[in-house]
Amino acid sequence: MLALLSALSACLAGAVGYSVMVVLPVVVFIGAPLELLRPPGEMAVSHTLAQGTILAGAAVSILAWLGYRLAPASYRVGRLFPGARELADRVWVYESPALQAYAMPSPTGGVVVLTRAALNLPKAELDWLLAHERSHLRRGDASANLWWWTQHLILRLALRVALVIHTLLRPVPVLGLVSRLYYNVAFLGLRLALWLFKALDRHLGRLMEYRADSDAARATTAVAGCYLLSRLPAGLEPSWGLFSTHPPTYRRIRRLERMI
């Protein structure tokens, strides 16, 4: 359920941004003037433009997500972690002194990427860490994150299209002024909306971390999780409140201690 809510919030954020920056301007600044020039009896131009723009955005979003989701693990790991190598079945390692691990979805069920520092953990703690990341894969948390990557792509595309529309309308006396005013207001409103969506997504992400901790404790031991989390440097302690990607470490340890 958490993964589904995260994916839905990502899609809604992308839809809001795309609608505000692309669909509405296309209908208002392009479709409406064309309606005035449309001969009586012909199909409504603005309606057709709205449908086409929405379908184009949905198609790009779905194709981008499929591209991320269906890409082989070796390709994605190689791009994100240069020099990484496959250590075991669906477990990759790359050289880094930081204690980190990542869950990456793939067509074959997903892989776990570890740093060299994580690989040097005691066996019990390494088993807990692997179980934690595999919980993210099994429950769809990693796949839900792909929707946010996809929506970032869509929003970047929407901003580029909005810039093109504004550039084309700038020479037109009235439309140029109105479009500039619209985009200034829309951009501020969009930033506020995305701020709220981001806060919601980070909250869901922290709940996913608690759930993965519990899954890993049941698959291995809660004690191993407590030892591992206590190794995290103080500098990694989340400090951004609503926008923290992980819960505070002390709270994660406290929850695990209740399972001992």
C-alpha positions in Angstrom: 0.0 0.0 0.0 2.8 2.4 0.8 4.5 1.8 -2.5 1.2 2.3 -4.3 0.6 5.6 -2.5 4.1 6.8 -3.4 3.6 5.9 -7.0 0.2 7.6 -7.1 1.6 10.8 -5.5 4.4 10.8 -8.0 1.9 10.5 -10.9 -0.3 13.2 -9.4 2.7 15.5 -9.0 3.7 15.0 -12.6 0.2 15.5 -13.9 -0.3 18.8 -11.9 3.1 20.1 -13.2 2.4 19.1 -16.8 -1.1 20.4 -16.8 -0.1 23.8 -15.3 3.0 24.3 -17.5 1.9 22.7 -20.8 -1.8 21.7 -21.1 -3.4 24.9 -19.9 -1.1 27.3 -21.8 -1.6 25.2 -25.0 -5.4 25.5 -24.7 -5.5 29.1 -23.5 -2.8 30.7 -25.5 -2.9 28.6 -28.7 -6.3 26.8 -28.8 -8.4 29.9 -27.8 -7.0 32.2 -30.6 -7.4 29.4 -33.1 -11.0 28.9 -32.0 -11.7 32.5 -33.1 -10.3 31.7 -36.6 -12.2 28.4 -36.9 -14.9 28.3 -39.5 -18.3 27.3 -38.2 -19.1 23.6 -38.2 -15.5 22.4 -37.9 -14.1 20.4 -35.0 -13.2 22.4 -31.9 -9.5 23.1 -32.0 -8.9 23.6 -28.3 -10.5 20.3 -27.3 -8.3 18.5 -29.8 -5.2 20.2 -28.6 -6.0 19.4 -25.0 -6.6 15.7 -25.7 -3.4 15.5 -27.8 -1.3 17.2 -25.3 -2.6 15.1 -22.4 -2.1 11.9 -24.4 1.4 12.9 -25.4 2.4 13.5 -21.8 0.9 10.3 -20.6 2.6 8.3 -23.3 6.0 9.9 -22.6 5.6 9.2 -18.8 4.6 5.5 -19.3 7.4 4.9 -21.9 10.0 6.6 -19.6 8.9 4.4 -16.7 9.0 1.3 -18.8 12.5 2.2 -20.0 13.7 2.6 -16.4 11.9 -0.5 -15.2 12.8 -2.9 -18.0 16.4 -1.9 -18.4 18.8 -4.7 -17.5 20.3 -4.5 -14.0 23.8 -4.5 -15.4 23.0 -1.4 -17.6 21.5 0.7 -14.7 24.1 -0.4 -12.2 26.9 0.4 -14.6 25.6 3.9 -15.3 24.9 4.8 -11.6 27.9 3.0 -10.1 30.9 2.9 -12.5 33.2 0.1 -11.8 30.6 -2.0 -9.9 30.8 -5.7 -10.3 28.4 -8.6 -9.6 29.5 -10.4 -6.5 26.8 -13.0 -6.3 23.3 -13.6 -7.7 21.6 -10.2 -7.8 24.2 -8.7 -5.4 26.6 -6.0 -6.8 29.4 -4.2 -5.0 31.3 -1.0 -5.8 34.3 0.6 -4.2 33.4 3.2 -1.6 34.4 3.7 2.1 30.8 4.8 2.9 28.5 2.3 4.5 25.6 2.3 2.0 23.3 -0.1 0.2 20.7 0.4 -2.6 17.8 -1.6 -3.9 17.3 -1.4 -7.7 14.4 -3.0 -9.5 15.0 -5.0 -12.7 13.1 -7.3 -15.0 14.6 -10.3 -13.1 13.4 -9.2 -9.7 15.8 -6.5 -8.7 19.3 -6.3 -7.4 21.0 -5.0 -4.2 24.1 -2.8 -4.6 26.5 -2.6 -1.7 29.6 -0.6 -1.0 32.8 -2.3 -0.1 32.4 -0.9 3.5 29.0 -2.7 3.7 30.5 -5.9 2.4 33.1 -5.9 5.3 30.3 -6.0 7.9 30.0 -9.0 10.3 27.9 -11.7 8.7 24.8 -11.1 10.9 24.7 -7.4 10.1 25.3 -8.0 6.4 22.5 -10.5 6.3 20.2 -7.9 8.0 21.2 -5.3 5.5 20.6 -7.6 2.5 17.2 -8.5 4.0 16.3 -4.9 4.5 17.1 -4.0 0.8 15.3 -7.1 -0.5 12.2 -6.0 1.5 12.2 -2.8 -0.6 12.4 -4.9 -3.7 9.7 -7.4 -2.6 7.2 -4.8 -1.5 7.6 -2.6 -4.6 9.3 0.4 -2.8 12.1 0.5 -5.3 9.7 0.4 -8.3 7.6 3.2 -6.8 10.8 5.4 -6.6 11.1 4.9 -10.4 7.8 6.9 -10.8 9.4 9.9 -9.1 12.4 9.7 -11.4 10.0 9.5 -14.3 8.0 12.5 -13.1 11.2 14.5 -12.7 11.9 13.8 -16.4 8.3 14.9 -17.3 8.6 18.1 -15.3 11.9 19.0 -17.0 10.2 18.3 -20.3 7.2 20.5 -19.3 9.5 23.4 -18.4 11.2 23.2 -21.7 7.9 23.1 -23.6 6.7 26.0 -21.5 9.8 28.0 -22.4 9.2 27.3 -26.1 5.6 28.4 -25.9 6.5 31.6 -24.1 9.2 32.4 -26.6 6.8 32.0 -29.5 4.2 34.2 -27.8 6.6 36.9 -26.7 6.4 39.0 -29.9 2.6 39.0 -29.8 1.6 42.2 -27.9 -1.2 41.0 -25.6 -0.5 37.3 -25.5 3.2 37.8 -24.8 2.4 39.9 -21.7 -0.3 37.6 -20.5 1.8 34.5 -21.0 4.7 36.0 -19.0 2.4 36.9 -16.1 0.8 33.4 -16.2 4.1 31.6 -16.2 5.5 33.7 -13.3 2.4 32.9 -11.2 2.2 29.3 -12.3 5.8 28.6 -11.6 5.4 29.9 -8.0 2.3 27.8 -7.5 3.9 24.8 -9.0 6.8 25.0 -6.6 4.5 25.1 -3.7 2.5 22.1 -5.0 5.7 20.1 -5.6 6.9 21.0 -2.1 3.8 19.4 -0.7 4.1 16.3 -2.9 7.7 16.0 -1.9 6.9 16.2 1.8 4.3 13.5 1.3 6.6 11.2 -0.6 9.4 11.6 2.0 6.9 10.7 4.8 5.9 7.6 2.9 9.6 6.8 2.3 10.3 6.9 6.1 7.4 4.5 6.7 8.9 2.2 4.1 12.2 2.3 6.0 10.5 1.3 9.2 8.7 -1.5 7.5 11.9 -2.8 5.8 13.6 -2.7 9.2 10.9 -4.9 10.7 11.0 -7.3 7.7 14.8 -7.6 8.1 14.5 -8.2 11.8 12.0 -11.0 11.3 14.1 -12.6 8.5 17.3 -12.3 10.6 17.6 -10.8 14.1 16.6 -7.4 15.5 19.9 -7.3 17.4 21.9 -7.3 14.1 19.9 -4.4 12.9 20.6 -2.4 16.1 24.3 -3.0 15.8 24.3 -2.1 12.1 22.3 1.1 12.6 24.6 2.2 15.5 27.5 2.1 13.1 26.0 4.9 10.9 28.1 8.1 11.2 26.4 11.0 13.0 26.7 13.0 9.8 24.2 10.8 8.2 21.5 11.6 10.8 18.6 13.1 8.9 18.1 16.8 9.8 15.6 18.1 7.2 12.4 17.1 9.1 9.6 16.8 6.5 12.2 16.2 3.7 14.3 13.5 5.4 14.6 10.4 3.3 15.1 8.2 6.3 13.8 8.3 9.9 16.2 9.3 12.7 18.5 6.5 13.4 17.8 6.5 17.2 14.1 5.9 16.4 14.9 3.0 14.1 17.0 1.4 16.8 14.3 2.0 19.4 11.7 0.2 17.2 14.0 -2.7 16.7 14.8 -3.0 20.4 11.1 -3.6 21.0 11.3 -6.7 18.7 14.2 -8.3 20.7 
